[in-house]
Amino acid sequence: MQDRLIDFERVLNFRDFGGWETEDGAKIARGKLFRSAAFNDASAADLARLDAMELRFLVDLRRPEERKHEPNKWVSEACRHIFKDDGVKSSELAPHLIALMQSDLTPQSTRAYMMELYRSIPFDPRLVSLYRDWFAELSEGGAGVIHCAAGKDRTGVGCALTLMALGVDEEAVFADYDFTNQAVDLATRMPRIQERMEERLGKKLDPEALRPMLGVHVDYLREALNVIEAKHGSAIAYIDEVLGVGPAGRAALKEKLSV
């Protein structure tokens, strides 16, 4: 798994999530599917490396307030940047920041918030629209990257759905998702992340209460898939009915992205 990580100076959790085998024995190409945290802190060397990767499109899942507060430093005429506001005010804090402002914050309440977040992600109209854009761009070919702030929750669900649409089995989907905990190296980065959040919110945070929000847990992704299955019967049916990627679209994607 470590070979999936691409080493940037100040861009976190950037990795190739291709390379998995599909249930029918094919293999997803490497160098086409990338996932990442945001590029607001990218160094000059990072920007040069991104330029050299020849990415054709980028889907930014962040809300307008997040993009305004931490604007993307990477701008490339060769790479189409896709984002959406859809009525969300630029002054409206992201839900995870609002959750951290609660006075009774505990590890239990943070975990409960994360479970609720994952129940909402698959049916958030703005995210659904961006996931649809992601799949539409994949169908056009070329390499793309999907990201949010940390590249783990909104991005994690989007990547899981992508691998499922391509016929990757659930065990591998969860392995790719769970690898975020190693990729981010939370133990090392926790103090700095906490410091930045405290600066942003103007309050002290309990690190143990913060921890369930900074990593991923397989229960979170399982919860997202549970609500998808409860409403649509299966993840594949959701991909078809909500994201508009039916059998023919999935077959075309697999042909384009398989080696």
Helices and strands as residue ranges (DSSP letters): G 2-4, E 15-16, E 33-36, H 44-52, E 55-60, H 64-69, E 80-82, H 95-100, H 107-120, G 121-123, H 125-140, E 143-147, H 154-165, H 170-178, H 180-184, H 186-201, H 207-214, H 218-232, H 235-241, H 247-257
